[in-house]
Every structure is written in structure tokens, then in C-alpha cells.
Amino acid sequence: MANKRDYYEVLGLQRGASDDEIKRAYRKLAKKYHPDLNPGDAEAEAKFKEANEAYAVLSDSEKRAKYDQFGHAGMEDSFGAGGFDFGGFGGFDMDLGDIFGSFFGGGSRARSAARSGPIRGSDIQESLSITFEEAAKGVEKTISISRYEGCGKCGGSGAKSGTKAQTCPTCHGSGQIRATQRTMLGTFSTVTTCSTCGGEGTIIKDPCTECGGRGQIRKSRKISVKIPAGIDDGQTLTLRGEGDHGRKGGPPGNLYIYITVKRHEIFRRKGFDVYMDLPVSFVEAALGAEIDVPTLHGNVKLKIPEGTQVGTNFRLRGSGIARLGGSGNGDQYVKITIEVPKNLTEKQREILKSFGETIGKSDFTQRKSFLDKFKDNFK
């Protein structure tokens, strides 16, 4: 634990950062150090895992409150800070454990009750890389995850077959140890988590040979994930109930899948619209042509009118990316670029020279306008 960096430092944030700031910082780091973008880079993989761990704590309001108060120690399973009782002023009694519970999501009493009652399973975070086309149209993927599930051998009790957990002899099942000290100001009491049972209230003398007394074992599972059409790079899918299973009847955690979209060789995305550059020859731009243009939905015919200039944009309605929620598609924008031929033959050179001699400067309106402005600047 001494080697762990501060979670806020990991994400490059100050304490008090908003939820949106935490999410944006995490997404930025996740994209930068994602294993798919840094194959074989052990340092990048370590930073990716470090960012995931920091986000898992700071994005959870209860975990973040404990971390803000107690640091990394507050994340330990056996951690149990004591509450405090003050008394002695005319019957006045105040339990600071209740105050801590109000402000930080559970004082010592709340924590002890949680340990002895149902415990929710932890959330799991995974990442999934998909192609540009899969993001645009949607796809179903199967991913492998590792999660904790109830031990089948002991039924989740953690005790060896034929035995059962026993009431802790130290705390007598409460999960807490209370110590009282009298001072000049009155009675000062501390309530700490029982070190014998770790706050469980019970101990297992003969642990299950399969799970070692935990009541759970880690298993590998294949999960089918439906990626909705229109999902974008950096978005997260939530599969509720697919995380670690709960203990003592608690609900399971969730599975969060961070999506990265691979770059496309031709298409670029802005919102739900698609942009591309279309190279055409000088002849096609000058005389006009009908050209096959690739889209996410197949090739379409695009008519290039005579005299089309470089940089001209054409709009193909409905040829973009499916909008999340099924409300139609975006558009595709095709930008014209002129491809100048190389390695001309002598005959081709003569033809172009002849063409250049027959065409007047007045036919190049953009060039004429540019030259006129150039002259005006030097008068």
C-alpha cells in the first residue's frame, strides 16, 4: 500500500473534482494507455490498470468518501475506523459514529452492520475494441471476464462440509469491540472492528478446501455483449448484475465495458455524420463525371458537375452513422481533392501545353481574384 500513488494524482485531478471531471480524466488516460493501442508496452498496461483502479474508487460516491477521509487504508477489506462516544455532561451523549455515517456513507456501526449483513458484489471493468463499421451499425460480441461467484462446495458459507461458522468469542457476534475510558471531561468510548472476526461476527475454524473460507471462488465466464449502433469511442456500456456475485445474499455488482473504436482508413466521424476525402482527376473535375463513392451502407453513384473545384463538399443524406435510439442516420460529406498525375509521357505533356495555350487567364476566376488582391496589397 505504501507504493500506491494518490488516486487524484493518478488521474491528474485536485481533491474536490466533480464527477464529470473524474470521468473525462479517466477516459483520456484510458485511451492513451489502452493495451490495444500500446501492444507489448508493459508500462502503458500498468498505467492503464492504475487509472482503472483510481476511477473505480473515485467514481463511487461511498468509496470516494472513505478514500477522502482515510486514504488507501480505507479501501482495505479489514479496515474499520472506530466511532467515538462522548458523555458525562448532564446526560448529554453524542455518537460521532452516527455523524461519520451521515457525512461519509457509514460510520463504524454502519460498516459493522454491512459486514454481518448482505454484501453487494464488486463492480468489474473491462475494455473492448471494435471497428468503425461495428460502432456505426452495432454488433454483438462475446468477451471473457473473471469474477467471484458463490462456492458450490460450501454453498457460500465458507465452512468445510459438515461444519458451520461459529459466533466470534471476542465480540460475541456484534463484530465490534467497545472500550470505555473515564476522563475529566466525562466518559470517552471507542468502537472498533473486532480483529478476531474482521467485523463478520462469526469465525470459521474449518474453512472450505475449495474457497479457503471466503465463500466465493473466481471463475472465468464468457459474456455476450450487444453493442448498440451509433456508439462512440470512449463511451461505456453497463451490464447490470454481471459483476462479482454478492455475499450473504447481497446483490451482484455491475460489469462496465469501456469502448474504444479503431480508426478507419477512409472515414472520419463527427457526431453521427461521416466525412471523407474523394480524389478525382483533373479531367473528371473539369468535364464532370459519375463516380462510385464508398459509404457505410455500400457504394453510391455521385455526379460530379463540370468545373467542380477542389474543396467542394457533397452531402449524401442518410449515409452516415445510425443515431443511438433508432432515430435515423446521420449524413456523409464528400470533399473533392484533385489528384495531379505524375510521370507524364511526352505526348501527354504536349497535349497539356497545347491546352494551356488555348485557355485564357480569365477562365481561372479564383486565380484572377487572388492576383488582384495580391496587387492591391502592394500598391
C-alpha positions as CSV (number, residue, x, y, z in Angstrom):
1,M,0.0,0.0,0.0
2,A,3.0,2.3,0.6
3,N,3.8,2.1,-3.1
4,K,0.3,3.2,-4.3
5,R,0.0,6.7,-5.7
6,D,-2.7,9.0,-4.7
7,Y,-5.8,8.3,-6.8
8,Y,-6.3,12.0,-7.6
9,E,-2.7,12.3,-8.7
10,V,-3.1,9.2,-10.9
11,L,-6.0,11.0,-12.8
12,G,-4.3,14.4,-12.7
13,L,-7.0,16.0,-10.6
14,Q,-7.4,18.1,-7.4
15,R,-9.4,16.9,-4.5
16,G,-13.0,18.1,-4.9
17,A,-13.1,17.4,-8.6
18,S,-16.6,16.9,-10.0
19,D,-17.9,13.6,-11.3
20,D,-17.7,14.9,-14.9
21,E,-14.0,15.9,-14.4
22,I,-13.2,12.4,-13.0
23,K,-14.9,10.7,-15.9
24,R,-13.2,12.9,-18.5
25,A,-9.8,12.4,-16.9
26,Y,-10.2,8.7,-16.8
27,R,-11.3,8.4,-20.4
28,K,-8.3,10.5,-21.5
29,L,-5.9,8.2,-19.7
30,A,-7.7,5.0,-20.7
31,K,-7.5,6.0,-24.4
32,K,-3.8,7.0,-24.1
33,Y,-2.6,3.8,-22.3
34,H,-5.1,1.2,-23.7
35,P,-3.3,-2.1,-24.3
36,D,-4.8,-2.3,-27.8
37,L,-3.1,1.0,-28.7
38,N,0.2,0.1,-26.9
39,P,0.8,-3.6,-27.7
40,G,3.7,-5.1,-25.7
41,D,4.1,-1.9,-23.6
42,A,4.2,-3.1,-20.0
43,E,4.5,0.4,-18.6
44,A,1.3,1.5,-20.6
45,E,-0.5,-1.5,-19.3
46,A,0.4,-0.8,-15.7
47,K,-0.7,2.8,-16.1
48,F,-4.0,1.7,-17.7
49,K,-4.7,-0.6,-14.7
50,E,-3.7,2.1,-12.3
51,A,-6.2,4.5,-13.9
52,N,-8.9,1.9,-13.8
53,E,-8.3,1.3,-10.1
54,A,-8.4,5.1,-9.3
55,Y,-11.6,5.5,-11.4
56,A,-13.3,2.5,-9.7
57,V,-12.9,4.3,-6.3
58,L,-13.4,7.9,-7.2
59,S,-16.4,7.3,-9.4
60,D,-18.2,5.5,-6.5
61,S,-19.5,8.1,-4.0
62,E,-19.2,5.8,-1.0
63,K,-15.7,4.5,-1.8
64,R,-14.6,8.1,-2.6
65,A,-15.9,9.4,0.7
66,K,-13.9,6.7,2.6
67,Y,-10.8,7.3,0.5
68,D,-11.0,11.1,1.0
69,Q,-11.1,10.5,4.8
70,F,-8.8,7.6,5.3
71,G,-6.7,7.3,2.1
72,H,-5.7,3.9,0.8
73,A,-6.3,2.4,4.3
74,G,-10.0,3.0,3.8
75,M,-10.0,0.6,0.8
76,E,-8.8,-2.4,2.8
77,D,-11.3,-5.1,3.5
78,S,-10.3,-5.4,7.1
79,F,-10.4,-1.6,7.6
80,G,-12.6,-0.4,10.4
81,A,-12.2,3.1,11.9
82,G,-13.8,3.5,15.3
83,G,-16.6,5.7,16.1
84,F,-16.5,7.8,19.3
85,D,-18.9,8.3,22.1
86,F,-18.8,11.4,24.4
87,G,-20.9,11.6,27.6
88,G,-21.0,13.0,31.1
89,F,-22.5,16.5,30.7
90,G,-25.9,16.1,32.3
91,G,-26.8,13.0,30.4
92,F,-25.6,14.5,27.1
93,D,-24.4,11.7,24.8
94,M,-23.2,12.1,21.2
95,D,-22.1,9.2,19.0
96,L,-19.7,10.5,16.4
97,G,-20.1,7.2,14.5
98,D,-23.5,8.4,13.5
99,I,-22.1,11.7,12.3
100,F,-19.4,10.0,10.3
101,G,-22.1,7.8,8.8
102,S,-24.1,10.9,7.7
103,F,-21.2,12.5,6.0
104,F,-19.1,9.6,4.7
105,G,-21.6,6.9,3.9
106,G,-21.4,4.8,7.1
107,G,-19.5,5.1,10.4
108,S,-18.3,2.2,12.4
109,R,-21.8,0.9,13.2
110,A,-22.9,1.1,9.6
111,R,-19.8,-0.7,8.5
112,S,-20.1,-3.4,11.1
113,A,-23.8,-4.0,10.1
114,A,-22.8,-4.2,6.5
115,R,-20.1,-6.8,7.2
116,S,-22.5,-9.0,9.1
117,G,-25.4,-8.5,6.7
118,P,-25.8,-8.8,2.9
119,I,-22.8,-7.5,1.0
120,R,-23.0,-6.3,-2.6
121,G,-20.6,-7.7,-5.1
122,S,-17.9,-5.5,-6.5
123,D,-18.1,-3.9,-9.9
124,I,-15.9,-5.1,-12.8
125,Q,-14.4,-3.0,-15.5
126,E,-13.3,-4.4,-18.9
127,S,-12.4,-2.8,-22.2
128,L,-13.5,-3.7,-25.7
129,S,-12.1,-2.6,-29.0
130,I,-14.4,-2.6,-32.1
131,T,-14.1,-1.4,-35.7
132,F,-15.5,1.8,-37.1
133,E,-18.2,-0.2,-39.0
134,E,-19.2,-2.1,-35.9
135,A,-19.6,1.1,-34.0
136,A,-21.7,2.6,-36.8
137,K,-24.0,-0.4,-37.3
138,G,-23.9,-2.2,-34.0
139,V,-22.6,-5.7,-33.3
140,E,-22.8,-8.5,-30.8
141,K,-19.5,-9.5,-29.2
142,T,-18.5,-12.2,-26.7
143,I,-16.0,-11.3,-24.1
144,S,-14.2,-13.2,-21.4
145,I,-14.3,-12.0,-17.8
146,S,-13.1,-13.2,-14.5
147,R,-15.4,-12.7,-11.5
148,Y,-16.1,-14.0,-8.0
149,E,-19.1,-16.4,-7.7
150,G,-20.5,-18.4,-4.8
151,C,-18.6,-21.5,-3.9
152,G,-20.6,-24.6,-4.9
153,K,-18.8,-26.9,-2.5
154,C,-19.8,-25.0,0.7
155,G,-22.8,-23.2,-0.6
156,G,-21.2,-19.8,0.0
157,S,-20.8,-20.3,3.8
158,G,-17.0,-20.7,3.7
159,A,-17.1,-23.5,6.1
160,K,-15.9,-27.1,5.4
161,S,-18.7,-29.6,4.5
162,G,-20.4,-30.8,7.7
163,T,-19.3,-27.7,9.7
164,K,-20.6,-24.2,10.1
165,A,-19.4,-20.8,11.1
166,Q,-19.3,-20.1,14.9
167,T,-20.1,-17.0,16.8
168,C,-17.0,-14.9,17.4
169,P,-15.9,-15.4,21.1
170,T,-14.3,-12.0,21.2
171,C,-17.2,-9.7,20.1
172,H,-20.0,-12.3,20.7
173,G,-21.4,-11.8,17.2
174,S,-21.5,-8.0,17.2
175,G,-18.4,-7.5,15.0
176,Q,-17.4,-4.6,17.3
177,I,-15.2,-4.1,20.3
178,R,-16.1,-1.2,22.6
179,A,-13.6,0.3,25.0
180,T,-14.5,2.9,27.7
181,Q,-12.2,5.4,29.4
182,R,-13.2,7.9,32.1
183,T,-11.6,11.3,31.9
184,M,-12.2,14.8,33.5
185,L,-14.5,15.6,30.6
186,G,-16.6,12.6,31.1
187,T,-16.7,9.1,29.6
188,F,-14.8,8.6,26.3
189,S,-15.6,5.4,24.4
190,T,-14.1,3.9,21.2
191,V,-15.8,1.4,19.0
192,T,-13.5,-0.6,16.7
193,T,-14.0,-3.5,14.4
194,C,-13.3,-6.8,16.0
195,S,-9.8,-8.0,14.9
196,T,-10.7,-11.7,15.6
197,C,-13.5,-11.9,13.1
198,G,-12.8,-8.8,11.0
199,G,-16.2,-7.5,11.7
200,E,-18.1,-10.5,10.5
201,G,-19.4,-11.6,13.9
202,T,-18.5,-15.2,13.1
203,I,-15.4,-17.2,12.6
204,I,-14.7,-20.3,10.5
205,K,-12.5,-22.9,12.3
206,D,-12.6,-25.4,9.4
207,P,-12.6,-23.4,6.1
208,C,-13.8,-24.9,2.9
209,T,-11.0,-26.6,1.0
210,E,-12.3,-25.1,-2.3
211,C,-12.6,-21.4,-1.5
212,G,-10.4,-21.2,1.6
213,G,-13.2,-19.8,3.8
214,R,-14.1,-16.9,1.5
215,G,-17.4,-18.4,0.4
216,Q,-16.5,-17.5,-3.2
217,I,-14.2,-18.6,-5.9
218,R,-13.0,-16.8,-9.0
219,K,-14.4,-18.1,-12.3
220,S,-13.9,-17.3,-15.9
221,R,-17.1,-16.6,-17.9
222,K,-18.0,-15.6,-21.4
223,I,-20.5,-12.8,-21.6
224,S,-22.4,-11.8,-24.7
225,V,-22.5,-8.0,-25.2
226,K,-24.8,-6.2,-27.6
227,I,-23.1,-3.1,-28.9
228,P,-25.8,-0.6,-30.0
229,A,-25.5,1.1,-33.4
230,G,-24.1,4.6,-33.1
231,I,-21.9,4.0,-30.0
232,D,-18.8,6.3,-30.0
233,D,-15.2,6.0,-28.9
234,G,-14.8,6.4,-25.1
235,Q,-18.4,5.5,-24.2
236,T,-19.1,2.9,-21.5
237,L,-21.7,0.1,-21.5
238,T,-23.2,-1.1,-18.3
239,L,-24.3,-4.7,-17.8
240,R,-26.1,-4.7,-14.5
241,G,-25.7,-7.8,-12.3
242,E,-22.7,-9.2,-14.3
243,G,-20.1,-8.2,-11.8
244,D,-18.8,-10.1,-8.8
245,H,-21.6,-12.0,-7.0
246,G,-22.7,-10.7,-3.7
247,R,-22.1,-12.3,-0.3
248,K,-24.6,-13.4,2.3
249,G,-27.5,-12.8,-0.1
250,G,-26.2,-9.5,-1.3
251,P,-26.9,-8.4,-4.9
252,P,-24.2,-8.8,-7.6
253,G,-22.1,-5.9,-8.9
254,N,-22.2,-4.5,-12.4
255,L,-19.9,-5.0,-15.4
256,Y,-18.7,-1.8,-17.1
257,I,-17.3,-2.1,-20.6
258,Y,-15.2,0.8,-21.9
259,I,-15.4,1.0,-25.7
260,T,-12.6,2.0,-28.0
261,V,-13.2,2.4,-31.7
262,K,-10.4,1.8,-34.2
263,R,-9.6,4.4,-36.8
264,H,-10.8,3.9,-40.3
265,E,-8.6,4.4,-43.4
266,I,-11.2,6.5,-45.2
267,F,-13.9,7.7,-42.9
268,R,-13.8,10.2,-40.1
269,R,-16.6,10.7,-37.6
270,K,-18.2,13.9,-36.2
271,G,-21.2,13.1,-34.1
272,F,-23.3,10.9,-36.3
273,D,-22.0,12.3,-39.6
274,V,-19.2,10.8,-41.7
275,Y,-16.6,12.7,-43.6
276,M,-14.2,11.6,-46.3
277,D,-11.9,13.0,-49.0
278,L,-12.6,11.8,-52.6
279,P,-9.6,12.2,-55.0
280,V,-10.7,12.8,-58.6
281,S,-8.6,13.5,-61.7
282,F,-8.3,17.0,-63.3
283,V,-10.2,15.7,-66.3
284,E,-13.1,14.4,-64.2
285,A,-13.3,17.7,-62.2
286,A,-13.2,19.8,-65.4
287,L,-15.6,17.8,-67.6
288,G,-17.8,16.3,-64.9
289,A,-18.2,12.6,-64.1
290,E,-20.2,10.0,-62.3
291,I,-18.1,8.3,-59.6
292,D,-18.7,5.4,-57.2
293,V,-18.4,6.6,-53.6
294,P,-18.0,4.2,-50.7
295,T,-20.3,4.6,-47.7
296,L,-21.0,2.5,-44.6
297,H,-24.0,1.1,-46.4
298,G,-22.4,0.3,-49.8
299,N,-21.2,2.2,-52.8
300,V,-23.4,5.0,-54.2
301,K,-23.2,7.0,-57.5
302,L,-22.1,10.6,-57.1
303,K,-22.4,13.0,-60.0
304,I,-19.5,15.5,-60.2
305,P,-20.7,18.5,-62.2
306,E,-18.5,20.1,-64.9
307,G,-16.0,22.6,-63.4
308,T,-16.0,21.2,-59.9
309,Q,-13.4,22.9,-57.7
310,V,-11.0,21.4,-55.2
311,G,-12.5,21.5,-51.7
312,T,-16.1,21.3,-52.9
313,N,-18.3,19.3,-50.5
314,F,-21.2,17.0,-51.4
315,R,-23.7,15.8,-49.0
316,L,-25.1,12.2,-49.0
317,R,-28.2,12.3,-46.8
318,G,-28.8,9.3,-44.5
319,S,-25.5,7.7,-45.4
320,G,-23.9,8.4,-42.0
321,I,-24.0,6.6,-38.7
322,A,-27.1,5.2,-37.0
323,R,-28.3,7.5,-34.2
324,L,-28.5,6.0,-30.8
325,G,-32.1,5.2,-30.1
326,G,-33.0,4.4,-33.7
327,S,-33.9,7.9,-34.9
328,G,-32.4,7.6,-38.4
329,N,-28.8,8.1,-39.6
330,G,-26.5,11.0,-39.9
331,D,-25.2,12.2,-43.3
332,Q,-22.0,11.7,-45.2
333,Y,-19.9,14.6,-46.5
334,V,-17.6,14.0,-49.5
335,K,-14.8,16.6,-50.0
336,I,-13.3,16.8,-53.5
337,T,-9.5,16.7,-53.9
338,I,-7.7,16.9,-57.3
339,E,-5.1,14.3,-58.0
340,V,-2.3,15.6,-60.2
341,P,-0.8,12.9,-62.5
342,K,2.9,12.1,-62.3
343,N,5.4,10.7,-64.8
344,L,3.6,12.1,-67.9
345,T,4.6,10.9,-71.3
346,E,5.9,13.3,-74.0
347,K,2.6,13.1,-75.8
348,Q,0.6,13.9,-72.6
349,R,2.9,16.9,-71.9
350,E,2.4,18.3,-75.4
351,I,-1.4,17.9,-75.1
352,L,-1.4,19.8,-71.7
353,K,0.9,22.5,-73.1
354,S,-1.4,22.9,-76.1
355,F,-4.4,23.1,-73.7
356,G,-2.7,25.7,-71.6
357,E,-2.0,27.9,-74.6
358,T,-5.7,27.8,-75.7
359,I,-7.2,28.7,-72.4
360,G,-7.3,32.3,-71.3
361,K,-6.4,33.6,-67.8
362,S,-9.9,34.9,-67.5
363,D,-11.2,31.3,-67.3
364,F,-9.5,30.9,-63.9
365,T,-11.7,33.2,-61.8
366,Q,-10.3,32.2,-58.4
367,R,-6.7,32.8,-59.6
368,K,-7.6,36.1,-61.1
369,S,-9.3,37.2,-57.9
370,F,-6.2,36.2,-55.9
371,L,-3.8,38.1,-58.1
372,D,-5.9,41.2,-58.0
373,K,-5.9,41.1,-54.2
374,F,-2.2,40.4,-54.2
375,K,-1.6,43.5,-56.4
376,D,-3.8,45.7,-54.1
377,N,-1.7,44.8,-51.1
378,F,1.4,46.1,-52.7
379,K,0.1,49.4,-54.2
